[in-house]
Amino acid sequence: MTREETELMAQVEALLSDPAHADSPLRPALARLHAFHRAEKQRLERLVTIADGYQRYVREDERKAQRRYQKSLRRQEKLSRISDGYQQLMHERNSALREASTHDPLTGLPNRRLIDERLPKLDERKQYTLVMLDIDHFKQINDRHGHEAGDKVLVAIAQTIRQELRDYDLCARWGGEEFLLLLADTGLSEARIIVDRLRLRLAELSILVGDSRLSITASAGLSEYRDGEDLLNHTLQRADQALLQAKRSGRDRSCIIM
């Protein structure tokens, strides 16, 4: 209520309580007007009280909803972190399993399984030469110096092959002391130069085993991929025959089957 309204009400109440106006014909109407005004005032005050209570309820409800939202958000963030960590762990384990299943554990080179997967997917429009490389008389190393010495020699051979081949060539341990090389964009003449240079590097190796220094030689068979044929069967079969020919010819050499 404004100051003017308060003063007016005080003036009205003074007139109603003044005995001098007790007989005034306007007094009953003024008394009714005064009573109506007080009733309206009380009604408005109740409405204001209800509105204030409702606003407090709404604000408290908003605060509770905000707290529930923040709690839910923190829970989701925590679950997301756990999920990300789990996925990363699964990815690392899958990668490790994939690495273990497709690479030779001793030399770290791809194994036959990986070659079996990759060869059918090669671009058949390119030129390839397949090489089978075998270490001469490797069994004698195992027999004379033990398998641990033989493993050491195989690791040294794998390192040398990696160093000598180009980044885009493929090398795998095919089994035992036998290695498969796939030389991309390479014809037979160039491939033979690469393979003979590799054999020379292998022959220069001096591998210390105990008190002895071991040296090796290698034989190789080469064959070039022909349009439309199966690398894993036809080309590989010819390279294997060329390797057999190199061994039968006295080893420590490379042979080609066109």
C-alpha positions in Angstrom: 0.0 0.0 0.0 1.3 3.5 -0.9 1.8 6.3 1.5 -1.2 8.1 0.1 -3.4 5.0 0.4 -2.3 4.6 4.0 -3.1 8.2 4.9 -6.5 7.9 3.1 -7.4 4.8 5.1 -6.4 6.4 8.3 -8.6 9.4 7.5 -11.6 7.1 6.7 -11.1 5.1 9.9 -11.0 8.4 11.9 -14.2 9.6 10.3 -15.9 6.3 11.1 -14.8 6.3 14.7 -15.8 10.0 15.3 -19.1 10.1 17.2 -19.8 13.5 15.5 -20.5 11.6 12.3 -22.5 8.7 13.8 -25.7 9.9 12.4 -24.4 10.9 9.0 -26.3 9.2 6.1 -23.0 8.6 4.4 -21.4 6.6 7.3 -23.0 3.1 6.4 -21.8 3.4 2.8 -18.4 4.6 3.9 -18.2 1.7 6.4 -19.1 -0.8 3.7 -16.5 0.7 1.4 -13.9 0.5 4.1 -14.7 -3.1 4.9 -14.6 -4.0 1.2 -11.2 -2.4 0.8 -9.8 -4.3 3.8 -11.1 -7.6 2.4 -9.5 -6.9 -1.0 -6.3 -6.0 0.7 -6.2 -9.3 2.6 -7.1 -11.2 -0.6 -4.2 -9.6 -2.5 -1.8 -10.3 0.4 -2.8 -14.0 0.3 -2.3 -14.1 -3.5 1.2 -12.5 -3.1 2.1 -15.0 -0.3 1.0 -17.9 -2.6 2.9 -16.5 -5.6 6.1 -16.1 -3.4 5.7 -19.7 -2.2 5.3 -21.0 -5.7 8.4 -19.1 -6.9 10.4 -20.6 -4.0 9.1 -24.0 -4.9 10.0 -23.5 -8.6 13.5 -22.2 -7.8 14.2 -25.2 -5.4 12.9 -27.6 -8.0 15.2 -26.0 -10.6 18.2 -26.4 -8.2 17.3 -30.1 -7.6 17.0 -30.7 -11.3 20.4 -29.0 -11.9 22.0 -31.1 -9.2 20.6 -34.3 -10.7 21.8 -33.2 -14.2 25.3 -32.4 -12.9 25.4 -35.8 -11.1 24.2 -37.6 -14.2 26.8 -35.7 -16.3 29.6 -36.7 -13.9 28.5 -40.3 -14.1 28.4 -40.3 -17.8 31.8 -38.7 -18.0 33.2 -41.4 -15.7 31.6 -44.1 -17.7 32.9 -42.5 -20.9 36.5 -42.5 -19.5 36.1 -46.2 -18.4 34.7 -47.1 -21.8 37.6 -45.2 -23.6 40.2 -46.9 -21.4 38.6 -50.3 -22.1 38.5 -49.7 -25.8 42.1 -48.6 -25.8 43.1 -51.7 -23.8 41.1 -53.9 -26.2 42.8 -52.2 -29.2 46.2 -52.7 -27.8 45.5 -56.3 -27.0 44.1 -56.9 -30.4 47.1 -55.3 -32.0 49.4 -57.4 -29.9 47.5 -60.6 -30.8 47.5 -59.6 -34.5 51.2 -58.9 -34.3 51.8 -62.3 -32.6 49.7 -64.2 -35.1 51.2 -62.6 -38.2 54.9 -62.2 -37.3 57.7 -64.6 -36.4 58.4 -64.1 -32.7 62.2 -64.8 -33.1 63.1 -62.4 -36.0 60.1 -60.1 -36.0 59.6 -60.7 -39.7 56.1 -61.3 -41.2 55.2 -65.0 -41.1 53.6 -67.2 -43.7 50.1 -66.3 -42.5 50.6 -62.6 -43.2 52.1 -63.5 -46.6 49.1 -65.7 -47.4 46.9 -62.7 -46.6 48.8 -60.1 -48.5 49.8 -61.8 -51.7 46.3 -62.2 -53.1 45.7 -58.5 -52.5 48.6 -57.2 -54.5 48.1 -54.9 -57.4 48.3 -57.3 -60.4 49.2 -54.4 -62.8 52.6 -54.1 -61.1 55.8 -56.1 -61.8 56.9 -58.4 -59.0 59.8 -60.9 -58.5 59.4 -63.5 -55.9 62.5 -64.9 -54.2 63.0 -68.0 -52.0 66.1 -67.6 -49.9 67.6 -70.5 -48.0 70.6 -70.6 -45.6 73.1 -73.2 -46.7 73.7 -76.1 -44.3 72.0 -74.3 -41.5 71.3 -77.6 -39.8 75.0 -78.0 -39.1 74.9 -74.8 -37.0 72.2 -76.2 -34.8 73.9 -79.5 -34.5 77.3 -78.2 -33.7 76.5 -75.1 -31.6 72.9 -75.6 -30.4 69.6 -74.1 -31.2 70.3 -70.9 -29.2 73.3 -70.2 -31.5 71.0 -71.0 -34.5 68.4 -68.5 -33.3 71.1 -65.9 -32.9 72.2 -66.5 -36.5 68.6 -66.2 -37.8 68.1 -62.9 -36.0 71.3 -61.5 -37.6 70.2 -62.7 -41.0 66.8 -61.1 -40.6 68.4 -57.8 -39.6 70.7 -57.9 -42.7 67.8 -58.6 -45.0 65.8 -55.7 -43.6 68.8 -53.4 -44.1 69.4 -54.5 -47.7 65.8 -54.4 -49.0 63.9 -51.3 -50.0 61.1 -50.0 -48.0 58.5 -51.2 -50.4 59.8 -54.8 -50.6 58.3 -57.5 -48.5 60.3 -60.1 -46.5 59.0 -63.0 -44.5 60.3 -65.9 -42.6 58.8 -68.7 -44.6 59.9 -71.5 -42.2 63.0 -72.7 -40.5 66.0 -71.1 -42.3 64.0 -70.2 -45.4 62.9 -66.7 -46.3 60.5 -65.3 -48.9 61.2 -61.9 -50.5 58.8 -60.1 -52.7 60.4 -57.3 -54.7 57.9 -54.8 -56.1 58.3 -53.0 -59.4 61.3 -55.1 -60.1 62.1 -57.4 -63.1 64.3 -60.5 -62.9 67.5 -58.7 -64.0 67.3 -56.0 -61.3 66.0 -58.6 -58.7 69.0 -60.8 -59.3 71.4 -57.9 -58.6 69.5 -57.1 -55.4 69.5 -60.8 -54.3 73.2 -61.4 -55.1 74.1 -58.2 -53.2 72.1 -59.5 -50.3 73.8 -62.9 -50.4 77.2 -61.1 -50.4 76.2 -59.1 -47.3 75.1 -62.3 -45.6 78.3 -64.0 -46.5 80.2 -61.1 -44.9 78.5 -61.6 -41.6 80.6 -62.8 -38.7 78.4 -63.9 -35.9 80.0 -64.4 -32.5 78.6 -67.5 -30.7 80.5 -68.3 -27.5 84.2 -68.4 -28.5 83.4 -69.0 -32.2 82.6 -66.7 -35.1 80.1 -68.2 -37.5 79.7 -67.3 -41.2 77.0 -68.4 -43.6 76.1 -68.5 -47.3 72.7 -68.5 -48.9 71.1 -69.9 -52.0 68.2 -68.2 -53.8 65.6 -69.0 -56.4 63.9 -66.2 -58.4 60.8 -66.1 -60.5 58.8 -63.2 -62.0 55.1 -62.8 -61.7 53.2 -63.4 -64.9 49.9 -61.6 -65.6 46.9 -63.3 -64.2 48.6 -66.1 -62.4 48.4 -67.0 -58.8 51.4 -65.6 -56.9 51.0 -68.0 -54.0 50.9 -71.0 -56.3 52.5 -70.6 -59.7 55.1 -67.8 -59.1 56.1 -69.3 -55.7 56.3 -72.8 -57.2 58.7 -71.6 -59.9 60.8 -69.7 -57.3 61.0 -72.8 -55.2 62.1 -74.9 -58.2 64.8 -72.3 -58.9 66.0 -72.5 -55.3 66.2 -76.3 -55.6 68.2 -75.8 -58.8 70.6 -73.5 -56.9 71.1 -76.0 -54.2 71.7 -78.9 -56.6 74.2 -76.7 -58.4 76.4 -76.4 -55.3 74.6 -73.8 -53.2 75.8 -70.2 -52.5 74.3 -68.9 -55.7 71.0 -67.7 -57.2 69.1 -69.3 -60.0 66.2 -68.0 -62.1 63.3 -69.8 -63.7 61.6 -67.7 -66.2 
